[in-house]
């Protein structure tokens, strides 16, 4: 035979009290007396409003009791209990309206809830940081911070469609460091990495706000210049080439070869086709002696 026992309400890890129809407290457990810093005889038959902040009483009057009348239950309401010395203590309350008109209150200090909320916020922020890190890892070149080939193709395809819709053009520059293998062989890969990083810095400084800059291979870079015709694209490429030529990176002077192609508003080609054409122009620049810009017509 099972013997059912009635639990001692003073053992509960929550405040339990009963409020009558006149909104006076008619029962409370020790959690409530400890929270208030008052003995039970000082709490019983006193107005509920004495133990909540002014703002909380407004909330209780305008929300909790009207809702109790229609729904009979109010859950997870955050209000402020007045503790020792009138100190406001955040609590979470659950209230149920009984058939007699008495309301049965259960509340707990919101510290753990606030801690949980803080942990959730921290976890959300951490997930956002990790997502951003994964996005950067998937879309950028780790050495230079420029777009990688995959992300370049995604973004450049959008640009190609946009300029076509506006009956405009875009320029595509393939840029390759001349004799880069010799730099690595003579000065080490660390020096080679520094050359690539400085070249990325120059390209980033020279780009316009809507231009794309990417590193697509070992020493090969791509620039996409929306709304640029062939004449201005060639002037831009030559200015860039000369700036690089006159730079010194740890006493190393480098040059670049550039292949240039400009889309034609009357001839629609996929970006990857234009990329192949700019590569052909780049190889021609290499064949003709390097440190020059070659334009391939559409």
C-alpha positions in Angstrom: 0.0 0.0 0.0 1.3 3.4 -1.0 1.1 6.2 1.6 0.7 9.7 0.1 2.2 12.5 2.1 1.5 16.2 1.8 4.7 18.2 1.1 5.7 21.0 3.4 5.2 24.2 1.4 8.1 25.7 3.3 10.5 23.3 1.6 9.7 24.6 -1.9 12.4 26.6 -3.7 9.9 29.1 -4.7 7.7 31.7 -3.0 4.1 30.5 -2.5 1.3 32.7 -1.3 -2.4 33.1 -1.6 -4.2 36.4 -2.2 -7.9 36.8 -1.4 -10.5 38.8 -3.4 -9.6 41.9 -1.5 -6.0 41.4 -2.7 -4.6 40.8 0.8 -2.1 38.0 1.4 -3.7 35.3 3.5 -1.0 32.6 3.3 2.7 32.6 2.5 5.6 30.2 2.9 9.1 30.9 4.4 10.5 31.7 0.9 8.3 34.8 1.0 9.1 35.8 4.5 12.9 35.4 3.8 12.5 37.4 0.6 10.6 40.2 2.4 12.7 40.2 5.6 9.5 40.1 7.6 7.9 37.4 9.7 4.7 35.8 8.4 2.5 37.6 11.0 3.6 40.9 9.5 2.7 39.8 6.0 -0.6 38.1 6.5 -3.8 40.1 6.0 -1.7 43.0 4.4 -2.2 44.4 0.9 -0.4 42.6 -1.9 0.5 46.1 -3.3 2.8 46.7 -0.3 5.3 44.2 -1.7 5.7 45.2 -5.3 7.2 48.3 -6.9 5.0 51.1 -8.2 5.6 50.0 -11.8 4.9 46.4 -11.0 1.6 47.3 -9.2 0.5 49.2 -12.3 1.3 46.1 -14.4 -0.5 43.9 -11.9 -3.6 46.1 -11.9 -3.7 46.6 -15.7 -2.6 43.2 -16.9 -2.3 40.4 -14.4 -5.7 40.6 -12.7 -7.7 41.4 -15.9 -6.0 38.5 -17.6 -6.7 36.2 -14.6 -10.4 36.9 -15.0 -10.5 35.8 -18.6 -7.7 33.1 -18.8 -7.6 32.0 -15.2 -3.8 31.6 -15.5 -0.9 34.1 -16.0 2.5 32.6 -16.7 6.1 33.8 -16.6 5.4 37.5 -15.7 8.5 39.5 -14.7 7.8 41.9 -11.9 9.8 43.5 -9.0 9.3 42.4 -5.4 10.3 44.8 -2.7 12.7 43.2 -0.3 14.6 44.5 2.8 15.0 48.2 2.8 12.6 48.6 -0.2 15.2 47.0 -2.6 13.6 45.9 -5.9 14.2 42.2 -6.5 13.3 40.9 -10.0 11.0 37.9 -9.8 9.2 35.6 -12.2 5.6 34.9 -11.2 3.0 32.3 -12.2 -0.5 33.0 -11.0 -3.7 30.9 -11.0 -7.2 32.0 -10.1 -9.2 29.6 -8.0 -12.9 29.0 -8.0 -13.3 30.8 -4.6 -11.8 34.0 -6.1 -8.5 33.6 -4.3 -5.4 33.8 -6.5 -2.5 31.4 -6.0 0.9 32.9 -6.6 4.2 31.1 -7.2 7.3 33.3 -7.7 11.1 32.9 -7.8 13.9 35.4 -7.9 14.8 36.1 -11.5 18.6 35.7 -11.0 18.8 32.2 -12.5 16.4 33.3 -15.3 18.5 36.4 -16.0 21.6 34.2 -15.9 20.0 31.9 -18.4 19.0 34.8 -20.6 22.5 36.1 -20.4 24.0 32.7 -21.4 21.6 32.5 -24.3 22.6 35.9 -25.5 26.3 35.0 -25.1 25.7 31.8 -27.0 23.8 33.6 -29.8 26.7 36.2 -30.1 29.2 33.3 -30.2 27.2 31.5 -32.9 27.1 34.8 -34.9 30.8 35.2 -34.5 31.4 31.6 -35.6 29.1 32.0 -38.5 30.9 35.2 -39.6 34.2 33.4 -39.2 33.0 30.5 -41.3 31.6 32.9 -43.9 35.0 34.7 -44.2 36.8 31.3 -44.4 34.5 30.3 -47.2 34.6 33.5 -49.2 38.1 35.1 -48.7 41.7 34.3 -49.3 43.4 33.8 -45.9 46.7 35.3 -46.9 45.4 38.6 -48.4 41.9 38.9 -47.1 40.6 39.4 -50.6 37.7 37.5 -52.2 38.6 34.0 -53.2 37.8 32.6 -56.7 34.5 31.0 -55.6 33.1 34.2 -54.1 34.4 36.3 -57.0 32.4 34.2 -59.4 29.2 34.7 -57.3 29.6 38.4 -56.9 30.9 39.1 -60.5 27.9 37.2 -62.0 25.6 39.6 -60.2 27.6 42.6 -61.5 27.5 41.1 -65.1 23.7 40.8 -64.9 23.3 44.3 -63.5 25.4 46.1 -66.1 23.7 44.2 -68.8 20.3 45.3 -67.5 21.5 48.9 -67.5 23.0 48.5 -71.0 26.4 49.2 -69.5 29.8 47.4 -69.5 32.3 46.2 -67.0 36.1 45.7 -67.3 37.9 42.5 -66.1 41.6 42.6 -65.3 43.7 39.5 -64.8 46.9 40.5 -63.0 49.9 38.3 -62.4 53.2 39.0 -60.6 56.2 38.7 -63.0 58.9 36.1 -62.1 57.2 35.3 -58.8 58.8 31.9 -58.6 62.2 33.6 -58.7 61.2 35.7 -55.7 60.3 32.7 -53.7 63.4 30.8 -54.7 65.8 33.7 -54.0 64.2 35.2 -50.9 61.9 32.5 -49.4 58.2 32.0 -49.3 57.9 34.5 -46.4 59.1 37.3 -48.7 56.8 36.0 -51.4 53.8 36.2 -49.1 54.8 39.7 -48.2 54.8 40.7 -51.9 51.3 39.2 -52.3 50.0 41.0 -49.3 51.4 44.4 -50.4 50.1 43.9 -53.9 46.6 43.1 -52.4 46.9 46.4 -50.3 47.7 48.4 -53.5 44.8 46.9 -55.4 42.4 47.6 -52.5 43.6 51.2 -52.2 43.1 51.8 -56.0 39.7 50.1 -56.3 36.4 52.1 -56.3 33.7 51.3 -53.9 31.8 48.9 -56.2 34.9 47.2 -57.7 35.7 43.6 -56.9 39.2 42.5 -56.0 40.1 38.8 -55.6 43.1 36.5 -55.4 42.3 33.5 -57.6 45.6 31.7 -57.7 49.2 31.7 -56.4 50.2 35.1 -57.7 47.2 35.9 -59.8 44.6 38.6 -58.9 41.4 39.7 -60.6 39.8 43.1 -60.7 36.2 43.6 -61.8 35.3 47.2 -62.7 31.6 47.9 -63.3 30.5 50.7 -65.6 33.9 51.0 -67.2 34.6 51.3 -71.0 37.7 50.0 -72.7 39.6 53.3 -72.9 39.2 54.1 -69.3 39.8 50.6 -68.2 43.2 50.6 -70.1 44.1 53.9 -68.5 43.2 52.5 -65.1 45.3 49.3 -65.7 48.3 51.2 -66.8 48.2 53.6 -63.8 48.0 50.5 -61.6 50.8 48.7 -63.3 53.1 51.7 -63.1 52.3 52.3 -59.4 53.3 48.7 -58.7 56.5 49.0 -60.7 57.7 52.0 -58.7 56.9 50.3 -55.3 59.6 48.8 -53.2 58.7 45.9 -50.8 61.6 45.1 -48.5 64.0 46.3 -51.1 62.3 44.1 -53.7 60.9 45.7 -56.9 58.2 43.8 -58.7 56.3 44.2 -61.9 53.0 42.8 -63.1 51.5 41.7 -66.4 47.8 42.5 -67.0 45.2 41.0 -69.3 42.2 43.2 -70.0 38.8 42.5 -71.4 35.7 44.7 -71.4 32.2 43.3 -71.8 30.2 44.6 -74.7 26.6 45.8 -74.1 25.5 44.2 -77.4 27.3 40.9 -76.8 26.3 39.1 -73.7 28.8 36.5 -72.5 29.0 34.7 -69.2 31.6 36.0 -66.7 33.7 32.8 -66.8 34.0 33.2 -70.6 35.3 36.8 -70.1 37.6 35.5 -67.4 39.1 33.0 -69.8 39.6 35.8 -72.4 41.4 38.0 -69.9 43.6 35.1 -69.0 44.5 34.7 -72.7 45.4 38.4 -72.8 47.5 38.0 -69.6 49.5 35.1 -71.3 50.0 37.3 -74.3 51.4 40.1 -72.1 53.8 37.5 -70.6 54.8 36.3 -74.0 55.6 39.8 -75.2 58.0 40.5 -72.4 55.9 41.1 -69.2 55.3 44.4 -67.4 52.6 45.5 -69.8 48.8 45.6 -70.3 47.2 43.7 -73.2 43.6 44.2 -74.2 41.7 41.4 -75.9 38.7 42.6 -78.1 35.3 40.9 -77.8 
